[in-house]
Amino acid sequence: MAKTKKELIDEVSSDTGLPKKDVNIAVNHFLELIKESICDGSSVLLTGFGSFHVRTRRSRIGYNPKTREPIQIGAKLVPVFRSSTSLKEQVEAG
């Protein structure tokens, strides 16, 4: 089951004893910094967790689902997360 941002904020608040308001501000600012960095073309590396960066998706031929007519889909930039080796190992271990 997926955890929401609110649930994560509640958990950090209860684990650290910090007020939820302060944790919420910190989490939102942290996420905003990641967004700004990757929008500017920089990568964000969180050692032991993974990295966020932007990748160019090549243009390709797609198909209209109604008419099955081929259409050209243009190249675009997409955000990408790549997990670290240690995170992958922890997930595999359960």
C-alpha positions as CSV (number, residue, x, y, z in Angstrom):
1,M,0.0,0.0,0.0
2,A,1.4,3.4,-1.0
3,K,2.0,6.0,1.7
4,T,0.9,9.6,1.1
5,K,3.0,12.6,1.7
6,K,0.8,13.4,4.7
7,E,1.4,10.0,6.2
8,L,5.1,10.4,5.8
9,I,5.0,13.8,7.4
10,D,3.0,12.4,10.3
11,E,5.5,9.6,10.7
12,V,8.6,11.9,10.6
13,S,6.9,14.2,13.1
14,S,6.1,11.4,15.6
15,D,9.6,9.8,15.2
16,T,11.5,13.1,15.7
17,G,9.2,15.0,18.0
18,L,9.2,17.9,15.6
19,P,5.9,19.7,15.0
20,K,4.0,18.6,11.9
21,K,4.0,22.1,10.6
22,D,7.8,22.3,10.6
23,V,8.1,18.8,9.1
24,N,5.6,19.8,6.4
25,I,7.6,22.9,5.5
26,A,10.8,21.0,5.3
27,V,9.4,18.2,3.2
28,N,7.7,20.6,0.8
29,H,10.9,22.7,0.5
30,F,13.0,19.5,-0.1
31,L,10.7,18.4,-2.9
32,E,10.7,21.8,-4.4
33,L,14.5,21.9,-4.5
34,I,14.6,18.5,-6.3
35,K,12.0,19.8,-8.8
36,E,14.0,23.0,-9.4
37,S,17.2,21.2,-9.8
38,I,16.0,18.7,-12.4
39,C,14.1,21.4,-14.3
40,D,17.4,23.3,-14.5
41,G,19.1,20.2,-16.0
42,S,21.0,19.3,-12.8
43,S,20.9,15.8,-11.2
44,V,20.1,15.2,-7.6
45,L,22.1,12.4,-5.9
46,L,20.9,11.1,-2.6
47,T,23.6,8.6,-1.5
48,G,22.2,5.3,-0.5
49,F,18.8,6.1,-2.0
50,G,19.1,7.1,-5.6
51,S,19.3,9.9,-8.1
52,F,16.8,12.2,-9.9
53,H,17.6,13.6,-13.3
54,V,16.0,14.5,-16.7
55,R,16.3,12.3,-19.8
56,T,15.3,13.0,-23.4
57,R,12.8,10.6,-24.8
58,R,13.3,10.2,-28.5
59,S,10.7,10.9,-31.0
60,R,8.8,7.9,-32.2
61,I,5.8,6.6,-34.2
62,G,2.6,6.0,-32.3
63,Y,-0.8,5.0,-33.3
64,N,-4.2,6.6,-32.9
65,P,-6.2,4.1,-30.8
66,K,-9.5,4.9,-32.6
67,T,-8.3,5.0,-36.2
68,R,-5.0,2.9,-35.9
69,E,-3.5,5.7,-38.0
70,P,0.3,6.3,-37.4
71,I,1.2,9.6,-35.8
72,Q,4.6,11.2,-35.0
73,I,5.2,11.6,-31.3
74,G,7.8,14.3,-30.7
75,A,10.9,14.1,-28.5
76,K,10.4,15.4,-25.0
77,L,12.1,15.7,-21.6
78,V,11.0,13.3,-18.8
79,P,12.0,13.1,-15.1
80,V,13.7,9.9,-14.1
81,F,14.5,8.3,-10.8
82,R,17.2,5.7,-10.6
83,S,17.5,3.8,-7.3
84,S,20.9,3.1,-5.7
85,T,22.4,-0.3,-5.6
86,S,22.0,-0.4,-1.8
87,L,18.3,0.4,-2.1
88,K,17.8,-2.3,-4.7
89,E,19.5,-4.8,-2.4
90,Q,17.4,-3.8,0.6
91,V,14.2,-4.2,-1.5
92,E,15.3,-7.6,-2.8
93,A,16.1,-8.7,0.8
94,G,12.6,-7.7,1.9
